[in-house]
Amino acid sequence: MVHSTAFRRLEYKTQVLVNFEGDHYRTRLTHSLEVAQIARTLARALRLDEDLAEAVALAHDLGHCPFGHAGEWALDAALAGFGGFDHNVQTFRVVTRLEQRYALFDGLNLSAVTLESLVKHNGPLATPHPVIAQHPSAEAMQLDRQPPLEAQLAAIADDIAYCNHDMDDGLRAGFFGLDDLAHLPVVGPLVAEIEATYPGVDRRRLIHEVNRRLIDRMVADLVAETERRLLEVSPRSVQEVRDAGRPLAGFSIEMADAVQALRGFLHERMYRHYKVNRMARTARQLVTELVELLLAAPDCLPDRWQARAGAPGSPATADAVRDYVAGMTDRFAVDEHDRLFKLTGFRP
C-alpha cells in the first residue's frame, strides 16, 4: 500500500487546509497514517487482525481528488451525466485498476477480505456501484452484509483521527480558542482537568495534552463498548460478524454524543470558516473548469490518458478525465489549470 503512487500523492492532497497554507497542517497522507496507528491499536486491544485493520486505514482515502471535499463536490457535479464521482468508488478503482505495478495484472493484489473491508468500511452496500458489483470478487465480498470487525474499527479510527487533528489544526489556524471548547462534553471537562493539573502550562503543550488524552479516552471507550457488544452476540467466526445485522464496533451512547457534538462544533467553526469557504469556492471553480475543458477537448490530455479517451463528451473520455483529475495533487491541479487557462506565462 505505502509503495503505491496513489499513496505518495496523498502528501499533497487537502484534508481541510490546503498543503501550501502551512507546513504543519494535516494532509491526506498524515491523516491516513494517524488513522492507521489508531486502527492498529484498536485491533491489537481486541485481538483482531492488525494488518487488515492497518491496510484498510492506509487505503481508505486513496481515491480522494485534489482539494478535499470541495474538489469532490465539483468533480461529482461536472461528471453528473457520466455517473458522477465518489471517492470510495475511486479508491476501489485505484486498488483494483489504476495502480499498475505488476507484470500480469492491474491493481495492488489485495485479498478478497481486504477489498471487502475497504469497500464496506462505512457499512454494507445495498446498491453497490457497478465498478464494485461487477468485480470478480463481488460475490465473495458479500456486499449486503456487515463488514469484518477490522473494517468497522478502521472506519471509527477515521472519525477519532479527524476529530482530533481537525481540532488541533483549527486551534493552530486561530479559527477558535481553547475557551471555545468549554461547553463541549468530554472535551471541555478534559481541558479544565489539564489546566487544573498543570496550572500555567504552555498553550501548545496544553493543546497536545488535550489531543493525547482525548484520543486515549475515545479509544478506551470504543474498546470497552465493542467488547460489550461482542459478549452480547458472541460471534464465533467472521461470517457471524457479517450476519450480525448491526455493527459490533462502536462508541458508548455517551461518547457517541460527545463525538457528534465535537463534529458539529468543527463544522460550524472550522469547515464553514470564511477562509475555508474561500479556498473551497476557488477549488470548485478550478476543478470544474479543468473537467469541462478536458471533456470537450480530450486532445489536451497527456498521451497516456488521451489513449483511453474517445470522442469529446463521450463516456470513455469522461472515464479518462475522472481518473486523471482525481489523481492530481493540489499543486499539480493548480499548475495544470494555469497551463490550460493562463494567457501569460505559458509553458508547455
N, C-alpha and C positions, 0 to 999 in steps of 0.2 A: 504493500500500500504506500509506504513512505518513499518508495523508489519511483513512483509514478510521476509523470509530468503534471497531471492534474493536481496532485498533492502539492507539488512545489509552487504551482501558480497561486495557491491559497495565501501565500505570503503577501501578495499584492491585491487581494480582494477584500472589499469593505466588510466589516462586521457591522458597526454603526457609524463610526467616524472614518472617513477615507484615509488611506495609508499616509498620504502626504500632509495630513493635518498635524501629525506629530509622531515621533518615533516610538512612543510608549503605549499608544492606544492599541487595543486588540485588533487583530486581523482574523480572517477566516482560518488561517494556519494556527495562530496561537490559541484561538478558540477551540479548534479541533484537538490540539494537544492537551488543553485543560480538561475537555470532556473525556478524553481517553484516560487520563490519570484518574479521574473520579470514577469512571466506569470500571476500571481495573480494581480499584479499591473496593467498590461495591461487590463485584464478582468474587473477590477473594474473601470478603467477610461472610458471604453467603455460600461459599464453597462451590462456586459455579465455574464455567469455562472462562478464565480471564482473557485468553487470547481472542475468543469470539467477541466478548464484550468490547475489547480494545479495537478490534478490526472494524466493528460497526461504528464505534465512536470516531475513528480516524477517517472513515469513508463517508460519513453521513452528509457532509457538505460539499463533496467533490463536484456536484452538479450546479453549484451556485454560479451565477453570472456576475459580471462586474457591478459594483455599487450596491451590493446588498439587495434588500427587498425593493428598493426604488428601481433598480435595474431589472429585477424580476417582473415587477408590475408592467414596466414599459415593454419588455420583451414579450410578455404574455399578450398584452393588448395589440402590439404590432403584428403578432402572428395569430391573432384570433381566428382568421379564416383558414388556418392550417393546423388547428389543434392547440394553439396557444403554447404556453411554456410552464412547466412545473419543475422546480429544482430537484425534487425527489425522483421524478421520472428521469431527469437528465443525469442524476447520479447513477441510476441503473444503466443508462446508455454508456456512461463513461466506463464503468467497470466491466461491461459485457461487450462493448463495441469499439469505443473511441480510443481507448488505450491499446496500442499495438506494439507489444513488447515481446511477442513470441513468434516463432517462425511459422507455426501451423495454424494459429487461430488468433482471433481478436479478444480483447478483454484482459482481465487480471487473474484468470484461472482460479476464481473463488469457488469454494464448495457450495452445494445447493443450500445448506443450512445457513451459510454466511450470506448468500444472496437473499434468502428468505428473511433473515434477521434484518437485513438492510432495508428491503422494500416495505417490511411490516413494522419497523421500529416505532412508528406512530400509531400502530393498531392494524387490525385486519383490513383488507381491501375488498369491499363488497363489489365494486365495479372497477377492476384494475385497468389501467391504461393498456391499449393494445401492445405497446412495446414490452410490457411485462407479461401480459396474458398469453402472448404468442411465443414466449421464450421456451426453449426445450425443457427447462426445469420448472415450468409453471405449476404442473400438477404436483411435483414433489414439494413445492413451497407452500402448498395448502393455503392459498391466499386469503380465503374467507375465515380462517381460524386465527386464534390468538398467536402472537409471536412468541418465540422462546424467551425465557426469563432474561437472558443476557441482552436481548434486544430491548425488552421493556426497561431494563436498568439503564442502558445506553441512552434511551430517549429522555429519561428523567435526569440523568447526568448532564445532558444538554441543557435542561432547564436550570439545574443548580449552577452550572458554569456561567451561562449567560446572565442570569440574575445577579450573580456576584460580580462578575467582571464588568458588566454594564454599569452597575452601581459604582464600582471603583473608577471606571472611565468617566462617568458623569461627574463625580466629585473632582477628579483631576481636571476636567474641562471647565469646571466652575458653573455647571448647569444648576447645581443645588449644593447645599452645605450639609454637614452632619446634623445640624439642628433641625433641618427639614425632615429628617428620618425619625424624629422623636415619636411621632404618632403611629408609626408602623408596628404591628405586632411582631414579636420576636426581635426584629432589628432594633427598634427604639430601646427596649429594656437592655439589649446587649450593649449598645453604645453607652448607656448610663452605667452599666455594670463595669465596663472597662475604664471609664472616666473616674469612677469611684475607687477602683483598684489601683490605678496609675494616675493620680492627680498631676496635672501639668505635663502629661506625656506629649511629645511632639505630634503634630497633626498627622503627618504621613505615617508614623508608627501606629497611631490610633486607627487610621483607616485600614492599614494592613491587618491589625489585630481583629478588627470587626469582620473583615472578609474571611480571615482564617477561622475564626470561631463560628461564623455563620455557616460556612461550608461544612464544618465539623458537625454542627447541630442538624443541618439538613440531612447529611449522610447518616448520622446515627438514627434519626427519626425514620428515614427510609428503610434502613436495615431492620429496625425493630418492627415496623408495620408490615414489611414484606414477610418477615419470619412469622408474624401472627397470622397472616393470610395463608401462608403455606401450611401451617398447622391445621387450619380450618379445612383445607382441601386435601392435604396430604398427597400430592401428585407423586406417582412412582416412576414417571417417565416424561420425556419431552412431549410426547403425544398427549399425555394427560394435561400438561400445561396448555397445549394448543386447544384442547377440548374443554377447558375450564369455563368458557363462556364469559369471562371477565378478566381484566388484568390482575395478576397476582403480585405485582410490584407496585408500590405507591406510597405516598405520604400518609400520615395520620390526618384526620379531619382538621385538627388544629394547625398543623404545619402546612397543609394544602391551602388553608385560608390565608396564612401568613405569606406564602409564596405568591398567591393571587394578588394580595394587597401590594406586595413589592412590585409585581409586574405592572399593576395599574399605575403605581407611582412613577415607574420608569417610562411608561407610555405617555403619561401626561407631562412629566418634567424633562424627559430626555428625548424620546423618539419624536415628540412634537415640538421640540425646541426650534426656534426660528433658524438657528444656524444649521440644524439637521434638515429642516424643511427646505432651506435654500439649496443645500447640497443635493437633496432628493429631486427637486424640480430640475436642476441643471442635469443631473444624471438621467432622468426620464427623457428629457429632450435629446440628449446626446445619443442614448441607446435607440430611441425611436427613429432619429434621423439616419443612424447607421443602418438599421434594419430596412427602412423604407428604400434607401438608395440601393443597397445590395440586392434586395428583392427585384427591383426594377432594372438593375444593371449588374447581373451576375458576372459579366466580363471584368468587373472591378475586383472580384475575389482573387486571392492568391491562387496559383496554379493548382495546388492540391485540392482546394475547396471548389474551384471552378470545374474541375474534372467530375465532381459529384453532382453539380448543378445541372438544371435543364434550361428550358426557355424562361425568360423573365416572368416572374409572378407564378411560376409552376410549383407544385408540391415538392418536387425534387430540389428546386432552388431554395424553397423555404426550409427544408431539412438541412441543407448545407449551411444556410445563413444562421439557423438556430444553433447549430453546433459550433460554428465559427465564432459568433458573437458571445455565446455562453462561455466559451473557453477563454475569453480575453480577461486579462487583469485590468484593474482600474487604469493604470498608466498606459497600457497598450491601447485600451479603448480611446483614451484621450488623444494619443498620438495618431491613431488610425482616423479618428474624426477630423483632426487637423489636416491630415494628408488628403482627405477626400473633400473637405469643405473650405479650407482656408485658401484665399486667393493670393495671399502673400506668404513668403517664407516656404514656398513649395519645395518638397524634397521627394524623390521617387521612392 
